[in-house]
Structure formats: structure tokens, C-alpha cells
Amino acid sequence: MVSDVEGGATNDAVNLDLDAGKAAGARGTPTFLLFRDGDFRTTVVGAQSYSVFANALGV
């Protein structure tokens, strides 16, 4: 594990995750992309209550 950190492998993994998040429209942490029945519903950014997620998903 130390050799991975020293060799930059962990930086590469983090950068891949950052790039994927940016491509998906993430603007902050946490960012949730919500789907229902395989269909994208909405994006929720930041710490939110259960009711925000329930309302966004129609449950």
C-alpha cells in the first residue's frame, strides 16, 4: 500500500474518480445521481434529509 501511494497509483485512481464526477455534473460533495426503474430522475447536491430523496424519487 505504501508503495502504491509513493508511486502515485492512488493519485491516478482519485483523478479518474474526479473526472467521472465532473463528467456526470457533480459540483460538490456529496453529489447523488438519483435513478428510479433505470431512469435518471435528478441530481441532489449536499447533505439532505430523507424527505428530499423520497420526494425526488416519488416514494
PDB file of N, H, CA, C and O in Angstrom:
ATOM      1  N   MET A   1       0.821  -1.173   0.000  1.00  0.00           N
ATOM      2  CA  MET A   1       0.000   0.000   0.000  1.00  0.00           C
ATOM      3  C   MET A   1       0.875   1.252   0.000  1.00  0.00           C
ATOM      4  O   MET A   1       0.604   2.201  -0.736  1.00  0.00           O
ATOM      5  N   VAL A   2       1.908   1.255   0.810  1.00  0.00           N
ATOM      6  H   VAL A   2       2.128   0.484   1.408  1.00  0.00           H
ATOM      7  CA  VAL A   2       2.806   2.412   0.852  1.00  0.00           C
ATOM      8  C   VAL A   2       3.442   2.628  -0.511  1.00  0.00           C
ATOM      9  O   VAL A   2       3.580   3.765  -0.964  1.00  0.00           O
ATOM     10  N   SER A   3       3.828   1.540  -1.163  1.00  0.00           N
ATOM     11  H   SER A   3       3.715   0.617  -0.795  1.00  0.00           H
ATOM     12  CA  SER A   3       4.452   1.686  -2.483  1.00  0.00           C
ATOM     13  C   SER A   3       3.465   2.250  -3.501  1.00  0.00           C
ATOM     14  O   SER A   3       3.866   2.989  -4.399  1.00  0.00           O
ATOM     15  N   ASP A   4       2.176   1.911  -3.375  1.00  0.00           N
ATOM     16  H   ASP A   4       1.850   1.310  -2.645  1.00  0.00           H
ATOM     17  CA  ASP A   4       1.161   2.479  -4.265  1.00  0.00           C
ATOM     18  C   ASP A   4       1.050   3.985  -4.081  1.00  0.00           C
ATOM     19  O   ASP A   4       0.972   4.737  -5.052  1.00  0.00           O
ATOM     20  N   VAL A   5       1.044   4.415  -2.824  1.00  0.00           N
ATOM     21  H   VAL A   5       1.108   3.803  -2.035  1.00  0.00           H
ATOM     22  CA  VAL A   5       0.944   5.850  -2.535  1.00  0.00           C
ATOM     23  C   VAL A   5       2.184   6.569  -3.043  1.00  0.00           C
ATOM     24  O   VAL A   5       2.089   7.603  -3.704  1.00  0.00           O
ATOM     25  N   GLU A   6       3.340   6.017  -2.730  1.00  0.00           N
ATOM     26  H   GLU A   6       3.417   5.177  -2.193  1.00  0.00           H
ATOM     27  CA  GLU A   6       4.584   6.649  -3.160  1.00  0.00           C
ATOM     28  C   GLU A   6       4.725   6.647  -4.676  1.00  0.00           C
ATOM     29  O   GLU A   6       5.317   7.567  -5.241  1.00  0.00           O
ATOM     30  N   GLY A   7       4.194   5.637  -5.337  1.00  0.00           N
ATOM     31  H   GLY A   7       3.713   4.889  -4.879  1.00  0.00           H
ATOM     32  CA  GLY A   7       4.293   5.535  -6.788  1.00  0.00           C
ATOM     33  C   GLY A   7       3.235   6.322  -7.536  1.00  0.00           C
ATOM     34  O   GLY A   7       3.284   6.406  -8.763  1.00  0.00           O
ATOM     35  N   GLY A   8       2.284   6.897  -6.827  1.00  0.00           N
ATOM     36  H   GLY A   8       2.244   6.829  -5.830  1.00  0.00           H
ATOM     37  CA  GLY A   8       1.261   7.711  -7.470  1.00  0.00           C
ATOM     38  C   GLY A   8       0.032   6.954  -7.932  1.00  0.00           C
ATOM     39  O   GLY A   8      -0.860   7.551  -8.534  1.00  0.00           O
ATOM     40  N   ALA A   9      -0.042   5.657  -7.670  1.00  0.00           N
ATOM     41  H   ALA A   9       0.683   5.172  -7.180  1.00  0.00           H
ATOM     42  CA  ALA A   9      -1.196   4.874  -8.121  1.00  0.00           C
ATOM     43  C   ALA A   9      -2.494   5.385  -7.514  1.00  0.00           C
ATOM     44  O   ALA A   9      -3.528   5.414  -8.180  1.00  0.00           O
ATOM     45  N   THR A  10      -2.438   5.785  -6.258  1.00  0.00           N
ATOM     46  H   THR A  10      -1.598   5.762  -5.717  1.00  0.00           H
ATOM     47  CA  THR A  10      -3.665   6.289  -5.626  1.00  0.00           C
ATOM     48  C   THR A  10      -4.074   7.623  -6.231  1.00  0.00           C
ATOM     49  O   THR A  10      -5.269   7.892  -6.358  1.00  0.00           O
ATOM     50  N   ASN A  11      -3.119   8.465  -6.607  1.00  0.00           N
ATOM     51  H   ASN A  11      -2.149   8.247  -6.504  1.00  0.00           H
ATOM     52  CA  ASN A  11      -3.461   9.732  -7.262  1.00  0.00           C
ATOM     53  C   ASN A  11      -4.185   9.485  -8.575  1.00  0.00           C
ATOM     54  O   ASN A  11      -5.153  10.176  -8.893  1.00  0.00           O
ATOM     55  N   ASP A  12      -3.722   8.507  -9.337  1.00  0.00           N
ATOM     56  H   ASP A  12      -2.935   7.946  -9.079  1.00  0.00           H
ATOM     57  CA  ASP A  12      -4.364   8.182 -10.605  1.00  0.00           C
ATOM     58  C   ASP A  12      -5.807   7.740 -10.385  1.00  0.00           C
ATOM     59  O   ASP A  12      -6.707   8.145 -11.121  1.00  0.00           O
ATOM     60  N   ALA A  13      -6.022   6.910  -9.373  1.00  0.00           N
ATOM     61  H   ALA A  13      -5.291   6.580  -8.775  1.00  0.00           H
ATOM     62  CA  ALA A  13      -7.378   6.429  -9.088  1.00  0.00           C
ATOM     63  C   ALA A  13      -8.281   7.579  -8.665  1.00  0.00           C
ATOM     64  O   ALA A  13      -9.428   7.660  -9.104  1.00  0.00           O
ATOM     65  N   VAL A  14      -7.778   8.460  -7.826  1.00  0.00           N
ATOM     66  H   VAL A  14      -6.846   8.395  -7.470  1.00  0.00           H
ATOM     67  CA  VAL A  14      -8.571   9.611  -7.385  1.00  0.00           C
ATOM     68  C   VAL A  14      -8.890  10.511  -8.570  1.00  0.00           C
ATOM     69  O   VAL A  14     -10.019  10.983  -8.698  1.00  0.00           O
ATOM     70  N   ASN A  15      -7.922  10.754  -9.428  1.00  0.00           N
ATOM     71  H   ASN A  15      -7.004  10.370  -9.324  1.00  0.00           H
ATOM     72  CA  ASN A  15      -8.161  11.613 -10.589  1.00  0.00           C
ATOM     73  C   ASN A  15      -9.188  11.019 -11.540  1.00  0.00           C
ATOM     74  O   ASN A  15      -9.976  11.758 -12.131  1.00  0.00           O
ATOM     75  N   LEU A  16      -9.197   9.705 -11.699  1.00  0.00           N
ATOM     76  H   LEU A  16      -8.557   9.105 -11.219  1.00  0.00           H
ATOM     77  CA  LEU A  16     -10.222   9.064 -12.528  1.00  0.00           C
ATOM     78  C   LEU A  16     -11.603   9.286 -11.934  1.00  0.00           C
ATOM     79  O   LEU A  16     -12.557   9.581 -12.654  1.00  0.00           O
ATOM     80  N   ASP A  17     -11.706   9.143 -10.607  1.00  0.00           N
ATOM     81  H   ASP A  17     -10.931   8.904 -10.023  1.00  0.00           H
ATOM     82  CA  ASP A  17     -12.985   9.373  -9.942  1.00  0.00           C
ATOM     83  C   ASP A  17     -13.418  10.823 -10.074  1.00  0.00           C
ATOM     84  O   ASP A  17     -14.598  11.095 -10.298  1.00  0.00           O
ATOM     85  N   LEU A  18     -12.484  11.762  -9.938  1.00  0.00           N
ATOM     86  H   LEU A  18     -11.526  11.541  -9.756  1.00  0.00           H
ATOM     87  CA  LEU A  18     -12.815  13.180 -10.089  1.00  0.00           C
ATOM     88  C   LEU A  18     -13.303  13.482 -11.495  1.00  0.00           C
ATOM     89  O   LEU A  18     -14.280  14.209 -11.676  1.00  0.00           O
ATOM     90  N   ASP A  19     -12.630  12.929 -12.485  1.00  0.00           N
ATOM     91  H   ASP A  19     -11.836  12.339 -12.339  1.00  0.00           H
ATOM     92  CA  ASP A  19     -13.033  13.149 -13.872  1.00  0.00           C
ATOM     93  C   ASP A  19     -14.427  12.591 -14.135  1.00  0.00           C
ATOM     94  O   ASP A  19     -15.232  13.223 -14.819  1.00  0.00           O
ATOM     95  N   ALA A  20     -14.711  11.419 -13.597  1.00  0.00           N
ATOM     96  H   ALA A  20     -14.057  10.906 -13.041  1.00  0.00           H
ATOM     97  CA  ALA A  20     -16.037  10.817 -13.777  1.00  0.00           C
ATOM     98  C   ALA A  20     -17.105  11.664 -13.105  1.00  0.00           C
ATOM     99  O   ALA A  20     -18.185  11.860 -13.662  1.00  0.00           O
ATOM    100  N   GLY A  21     -16.813  12.165 -11.919  1.00  0.00           N
ATOM    101  H   GLY A  21     -15.935  12.006 -11.467  1.00  0.00           H
ATOM    102  CA  GLY A  21     -17.760  13.025 -11.219  1.00  0.00           C
ATOM    103  C   GLY A  21     -18.034  14.305 -11.975  1.00  0.00           C
ATOM    104  O   GLY A  21     -19.186  14.721 -12.102  1.00  0.00           O
ATOM    105  N   LYS A  22     -16.995  14.929 -12.475  1.00  0.00           N
ATOM    106  H   LYS A  22     -16.060  14.592 -12.371  1.00  0.00           H
ATOM    107  CA  LYS A  22     -17.162  16.162 -13.256  1.00  0.00           C
ATOM    108  C   LYS A  22     -17.984  15.897 -14.513  1.00  0.00           C
ATOM    109  O   LYS A  22     -18.862  16.686 -14.862  1.00  0.00           O
ATOM    110  N   ALA A  23     -17.702  14.791 -15.187  1.00  0.00           N
ATOM    111  H   ALA A  23     -16.989  14.150 -14.903  1.00  0.00           H
ATOM    112  CA  ALA A  23     -18.437  14.444 -16.403  1.00  0.00           C
ATOM    113  C   ALA A  23     -19.915  14.213 -16.113  1.00  0.00           C
ATOM    114  O   ALA A  23     -20.766  14.456 -16.968  1.00  0.00           O
ATOM    115  N   ALA A  24     -20.220  13.740 -14.896  1.00  0.00           N
ATOM    116  H   ALA A  24     -19.528  13.542 -14.201  1.00  0.00           H
ATOM    117  CA  ALA A  24     -21.612  13.491 -14.511  1.00  0.00           C
ATOM    118  C   ALA A  24     -22.294  14.746 -13.980  1.00  0.00           C
ATOM    119  O   ALA A  24     -23.487  14.724 -13.677  1.00  0.00           O
ATOM    120  N   GLY A  25     -21.544  15.839 -13.866  1.00  0.00           N
ATOM    121  H   GLY A  25     -20.575  15.857 -14.112  1.00  0.00           H
ATOM    122  CA  GLY A  25     -22.141  17.085 -13.409  1.00  0.00           C
ATOM    123  C   GLY A  25     -22.029  17.341 -11.922  1.00  0.00           C
ATOM    124  O   GLY A  25     -22.673  18.254 -11.404  1.00  0.00           O
ATOM    125  N   ALA A  26     -21.223  16.552 -11.222  1.00  0.00           N
ATOM    126  H   ALA A  26     -20.700  15.811 -11.642  1.00  0.00           H
ATOM    127  CA  ALA A  26     -21.060  16.760  -9.782  1.00  0.00           C
ATOM    128  C   ALA A  26     -20.401  18.111  -9.538  1.00  0.00           C
ATOM    129  O   ALA A  26     -19.395  18.454 -10.158  1.00  0.00           O
ATOM    130  N   ARG A  27     -20.997  18.872  -8.613  1.00  0.00           N
ATOM    131  H   ARG A  27     -21.815  18.593  -8.110  1.00  0.00           H
ATOM    132  CA  ARG A  27     -20.482  20.197  -8.296  1.00  0.00           C
ATOM    133  C   ARG A  27     -20.028  20.307  -6.852  1.00  0.00           C
ATOM    134  O   ARG A  27     -19.454  21.324  -6.462  1.00  0.00           O
ATOM    135  N   GLY A  28     -20.270  19.292  -6.062  1.00  0.00           N
ATOM    136  H   GLY A  28     -20.736  18.466  -6.378  1.00  0.00           H
ATOM    137  CA  GLY A  28     -19.904  19.328  -4.651  1.00  0.00           C
ATOM    138  C   GLY A  28     -19.935  17.934  -4.071  1.00  0.00           C
ATOM    139  O   GLY A  28     -20.267  16.963  -4.751  1.00  0.00           O
ATOM    140  N   THR A  29     -19.583  17.855  -2.804  1.00  0.00           N
ATOM    141  H   THR A  29     -19.313  18.644  -2.252  1.00  0.00           H
ATOM    142  CA  THR A  29     -19.566  16.573  -2.106  1.00  0.00           C
ATOM    143  C   THR A  29     -20.493  16.651  -0.910  1.00  0.00           C
ATOM    144  O   THR A  29     -20.361  17.570  -0.101  1.00  0.00           O
ATOM    145  N   PRO A  30     -21.400  15.748  -0.770  1.00  0.00           N
ATOM    146  CA  PRO A  30     -21.698  14.636  -1.672  1.00  0.00           C
ATOM    147  C   PRO A  30     -22.616  15.068  -2.813  1.00  0.00           C
ATOM    148  O   PRO A  30     -23.366  16.036  -2.687  1.00  0.00           O
ATOM    149  N   THR A  31     -22.548  14.353  -3.908  1.00  0.00           N
ATOM    150  H   THR A  31     -21.938  13.567  -4.010  1.00  0.00           H
ATOM    151  CA  THR A  31     -23.470  14.521  -5.031  1.00  0.00           C
ATOM    152  C   THR A  31     -24.093  13.162  -5.311  1.00  0.00           C
ATOM    153  O   THR A  31     -23.390  12.158  -5.425  1.00  0.00           O
ATOM    154  N   PHE A  32     -25.410  13.137  -5.419  1.00  0.00           N
ATOM    155  H   PHE A  32     -25.982  13.952  -5.326  1.00  0.00           H
ATOM    156  CA  PHE A  32     -26.154  11.903  -5.678  1.00  0.00           C
ATOM    157  C   PHE A  32     -26.867  12.027  -7.015  1.00  0.00           C
ATOM    158  O   PHE A  32     -27.576  13.006  -7.252  1.00  0.00           O
ATOM    159  N   LEU A  33     -26.688  11.053  -7.884  1.00  0.00           N
ATOM    160  H   LEU A  33     -26.112  10.258  -7.692  1.00  0.00           H
ATOM    161  CA  LEU A  33     -27.446  10.958  -9.125  1.00  0.00           C
ATOM    162  C   LEU A  33     -28.541   9.938  -8.861  1.00  0.00           C
ATOM    163  O   LEU A  33     -28.255   8.760  -8.648  1.00  0.00           O
ATOM    164  N   LEU A  34     -29.791  10.380  -8.874  1.00  0.00           N
ATOM    165  H   LEU A  34     -30.023  11.337  -9.048  1.00  0.00           H
ATOM    166  CA  LEU A  34     -30.900   9.518  -8.476  1.00  0.00           C
ATOM    167  C   LEU A  34     -31.590   8.918  -9.691  1.00  0.00           C
ATOM    168  O   LEU A  34     -31.924   9.614 -10.650  1.00  0.00           O
ATOM    169  N   PHE A  35     -31.794   7.608  -9.624  1.00  0.00           N
ATOM    170  H   PHE A  35     -31.524   7.043  -8.845  1.00  0.00           H
ATOM    171  CA  PHE A  35     -32.464   6.862 -10.679  1.00  0.00           C
ATOM    172  C   PHE A  35     -33.636   6.109 -10.073  1.00  0.00           C
ATOM    173  O   PHE A  35     -33.596   5.704  -8.911  1.00  0.00           O
ATOM    174  N   ARG A  36     -34.675   5.926 -10.868  1.00  0.00           N
ATOM    175  H   ARG A  36     -34.708   6.255 -11.812  1.00  0.00           H
ATOM    176  CA  ARG A  36     -35.792   5.074 -10.457  1.00  0.00           C
ATOM    177  C   ARG A  36     -36.199   4.238 -11.658  1.00  0.00           C
ATOM    178  O   ARG A  36     -36.440   4.765 -12.744  1.00  0.00           O
ATOM    179  N   ASP A  37     -36.273   2.943 -11.452  1.00  0.00           N
ATOM    180  H   ASP A  37     -36.077   2.515 -10.569  1.00  0.00           H
ATOM    181  CA  ASP A  37     -36.595   1.995 -12.521  1.00  0.00           C
ATOM    182  C   ASP A  37     -35.672   2.174 -13.724  1.00  0.00           C
ATOM    183  O   ASP A  37     -36.096   2.034 -14.872  1.00  0.00           O
ATOM    184  N   GLY A  38     -34.404   2.484 -13.448  1.00  0.00           N
ATOM    185  H   GLY A  38     -34.060   2.598 -12.516  1.00  0.00           H
ATOM    186  CA  GLY A  38     -33.415   2.630 -14.503  1.00  0.00           C
ATOM    187  C   GLY A  38     -33.415   3.970 -15.206  1.00  0.00           C
ATOM    188  O   GLY A  38     -32.599   4.197 -16.099  1.00  0.00           O
ATOM    189  N   ASP A  39     -34.314   4.865 -14.820  1.00  0.00           N
ATOM    190  H   ASP A  39     -34.976   4.681 -14.094  1.00  0.00           H
ATOM    191  CA  ASP A  39     -34.396   6.185 -15.444  1.00  0.00           C
ATOM    192  C   ASP A  39     -33.823   7.248 -14.517  1.00  0.00           C
ATOM    193  O   ASP A  39     -34.130   7.281 -13.326  1.00  0.00           O
ATOM    194  N   PHE A  40     -32.992   8.112 -15.077  1.00  0.00           N
ATOM    195  H   PHE A  40     -32.743   8.085 -16.045  1.00  0.00           H
ATOM    196  CA  PHE A  40     -32.427   9.209 -14.300  1.00  0.00           C
ATOM    197  C   PHE A  40     -33.544  10.148 -13.886  1.00  0.00           C
ATOM    198  O   PHE A  40     -34.373  10.543 -14.706  1.00  0.00           O
ATOM    199  N   ARG A  41     -33.563  10.508 -12.596  1.00  0.00           N
ATOM    200  H   ARG A  41     -32.890  10.188 -11.929  1.00  0.00           H
ATOM    201  CA  ARG A  41     -34.582  11.423 -12.072  1.00  0.00           C
ATOM    202  C   ARG A  41     -34.030  12.816 -11.842  1.00  0.00           C
ATOM    203  O   ARG A  41     -34.557  13.796 -12.370  1.00  0.00           O
ATOM    204  N   THR A  42     -32.958  12.906 -11.045  1.00  0.00           N
ATOM    205  H   THR A  42     -32.530  12.110 -10.615  1.00  0.00           H
ATOM    206  CA  THR A  42     -32.416  14.216 -10.700  1.00  0.00           C
ATOM    207  C   THR A  42     -31.072  14.064 -10.011  1.00  0.00           C
ATOM    208  O   THR A  42     -30.631  12.957  -9.702  1.00  0.00           O
ATOM    209  N   THR A  43     -30.441  15.184  -9.782  1.00  0.00           N
ATOM    210  H   THR A  43     -30.799  16.084 -10.033  1.00  0.00           H
ATOM    211  CA  THR A  43     -29.198  15.242  -9.023  1.00  0.00           C
ATOM    212  C   THR A  43     -29.464  15.978  -7.722  1.00  0.00           C
ATOM    213  O   THR A  43     -30.114  17.023  -7.716  1.00  0.00           O
ATOM    214  N   VAL A  44     -28.967  15.439  -6.633  1.00  0.00           N
ATOM    215  H   VAL A  44     -28.440  14.590  -6.638  1.00  0.00           H
ATOM    216  CA  VAL A  44     -29.082  16.086  -5.323  1.00  0.00           C
ATOM    217  C   VAL A  44     -27.660  16.362  -4.839  1.00  0.00           C
ATOM    218  O   VAL A  44     -26.818  15.465  -4.799  1.00  0.00           O
ATOM    219  N   VAL A  45     -27.410  17.618  -4.475  1.00  0.00           N
ATOM    220  H   VAL A  45     -28.095  18.347  -4.508  1.00  0.00           H
ATOM    221  CA  VAL A  45     -26.078  18.020  -4.023  1.00  0.00           C
ATOM    222  C   VAL A  45     -26.146  18.417  -2.563  1.00  0.00           C
ATOM    223  O   VAL A  45     -27.055  19.134  -2.143  1.00  0.00           O
ATOM    224  N   GLY A  46     -25.177  17.944  -1.794  1.00  0.00           N
ATOM    225  H   GLY A  46     -24.439  17.362  -2.135  1.00  0.00           H
ATOM    226  CA  GLY A  46     -25.078  18.313  -0.387  1.00  0.00           C
ATOM    227  C   GLY A  46     -25.838  17.359   0.511  1.00  0.00           C
ATOM    228  O   GLY A  46     -26.586  16.494   0.055  1.00  0.00           O
ATOM    229  N   ALA A  47     -25.622  17.546   1.799  1.00  0.00           N
ATOM    230  H   ALA A  47     -25.015  18.249   2.169  1.00  0.00           H
ATOM    231  CA  ALA A  47     -26.320  16.733   2.795  1.00  0.00           C
ATOM    232  C   ALA A  47     -27.789  17.120   2.796  1.00  0.00           C
ATOM    233  O   ALA A  47     -28.125  18.293   2.959  1.00  0.00           O
ATOM    234  N   GLN A  48     -28.657  16.147   2.616  1.00  0.00           N
ATOM    235  H   GLN A  48     -28.384  15.194   2.483  1.00  0.00           H
ATOM    236  CA  GLN A  48     -30.093  16.398   2.524  1.00  0.00           C
ATOM    237  C   GLN A  48     -30.839  15.412   3.418  1.00  0.00           C
ATOM    238  O   GLN A  48     -30.321  14.354   3.776  1.00  0.00           O
ATOM    239  N   SER A  49     -32.044  15.778   3.761  1.00  0.00           N
ATOM    240  H   SER A  49     -32.465  16.638   3.470  1.00  0.00           H
ATOM    241  CA  SER A  49     -32.877  14.902   4.580  1.00  0.00           C
ATOM    242  C   SER A  49     -33.465  13.777   3.727  1.00  0.00           C
ATOM    243  O   SER A  49     -33.470  13.834   2.497  1.00  0.00           O
ATOM    244  N   TYR A  50     -33.951  12.773   4.415  1.00  0.00           N
ATOM    245  H   TYR A  50     -33.947  12.727   5.414  1.00  0.00           H
ATOM    246  CA  TYR A  50     -34.596  11.649   3.737  1.00  0.00           C
ATOM    247  C   TYR A  50     -35.733  12.129   2.848  1.00  0.00           C
ATOM    248  O   TYR A  50     -35.918  11.609   1.748  1.00  0.00           O
ATOM    249  N   SER A  51     -36.490  13.108   3.305  1.00  0.00           N
ATOM    250  H   SER A  51     -36.340  13.531   4.198  1.00  0.00           H
ATOM    251  CA  SER A  51     -37.654  13.569   2.542  1.00  0.00           C
ATOM    252  C   SER A  51     -37.254  14.148   1.187  1.00  0.00           C
ATOM    253  O   SER A  51     -38.015  14.026   0.226  1.00  0.00           O
ATOM    254  N   VAL A  52     -36.097  14.765   1.087  1.00  0.00           N
ATOM    255  H   VAL A  52     -35.480  14.864   1.867  1.00  0.00           H
ATOM    256  CA  VAL A  52     -35.633  15.288  -0.205  1.00  0.00           C
ATOM    257  C   VAL A  52     -35.457  14.143  -1.193  1.00  0.00           C
ATOM    258  O   VAL A  52     -35.881  14.237  -2.345  1.00  0.00           O
ATOM    259  N   PHE A  53     -34.833  13.068  -0.740  1.00  0.00           N
ATOM    260  H   PHE A  53     -34.489  12.992   0.196  1.00  0.00           H
ATOM    261  CA  PHE A  53     -34.627  11.913  -1.612  1.00  0.00           C
ATOM    262  C   PHE A  53     -35.951  11.228  -1.938  1.00  0.00           C
ATOM    263  O   PHE A  53     -36.186  10.851  -3.086  1.00  0.00           O
ATOM    264  N   ALA A  54     -36.804  11.065  -0.953  1.00  0.00           N
ATOM    265  H   ALA A  54     -36.614  11.371  -0.020  1.00  0.00           H
ATOM    266  CA  ALA A  54     -38.102  10.421  -1.167  1.00  0.00           C
ATOM    267  C   ALA A  54     -38.938  11.213  -2.158  1.00  0.00           C
ATOM    268  O   ALA A  54     -39.542  10.631  -3.060  1.00  0.00           O
ATOM    269  N   ASN A  55     -38.982  12.520  -2.005  1.00  0.00           N
ATOM    270  H   ASN A  55     -38.492  12.992  -1.272  1.00  0.00           H
ATOM    271  CA  ASN A  55     -39.752  13.352  -2.930  1.00  0.00           C
ATOM    272  C   ASN A  55     -39.173  13.308  -4.336  1.00  0.00           C
ATOM    273  O   ASN A  55     -39.919  13.248  -5.312  1.00  0.00           O
ATOM    274  N   ALA A  56     -37.859  13.337  -4.446  1.00  0.00           N
ATOM    275  H   ALA A  56     -37.252  13.386  -3.653  1.00  0.00           H
ATOM    276  CA  ALA A  56     -37.216  13.307  -5.758  1.00  0.00           C
ATOM    277  C   ALA A  56     -37.493  12.001  -6.488  1.00  0.00           C
ATOM    278  O   ALA A  56     -37.561  11.971  -7.716  1.00  0.00           O
ATOM    279  N   LEU A  57     -37.653  10.924  -5.729  1.00  0.00           N
ATOM    280  H   LEU A  57     -37.598  10.948  -4.731  1.00  0.00           H
ATOM    281  CA  LEU A  57     -37.896   9.614  -6.328  1.00  0.00           C
ATOM    282  C   LEU A  57     -39.372   9.241  -6.363  1.00  0.00           C
ATOM    283  O   LEU A  57     -39.740   8.191  -6.891  1.00  0.00           O
ATOM    284  N   GLY A  58     -40.211  10.095  -5.804  1.00  0.00           N
ATOM    285  H   GLY A  58     -39.912  10.948  -5.375  1.00  0.00           H
ATOM    286  CA  GLY A  58     -41.643   9.822  -5.821  1.00  0.00           C
ATOM    287  C   GLY A  58     -42.050   8.646  -4.963  1.00  0.00           C
ATOM    288  O   GLY A  58     -42.954   7.894  -5.328  1.00  0.00           O
ATOM    289  N   VAL A  59     -41.395   8.476  -3.828  1.00  0.00           N
ATOM    290  H   VAL A  59     -40.660   9.087  -3.532  1.00  0.00           H
ATOM    291  CA  VAL A  59     -41.753   7.366  -2.925  1.00  0.00           C
ATOM    292  C   VAL A  59     -42.351   7.894  -1.645  1.00  0.00           C
ATOM    293  O   VAL A  59     -42.713   7.114  -0.764  1.00  0.00           O
TER     294      VAL A  59
END
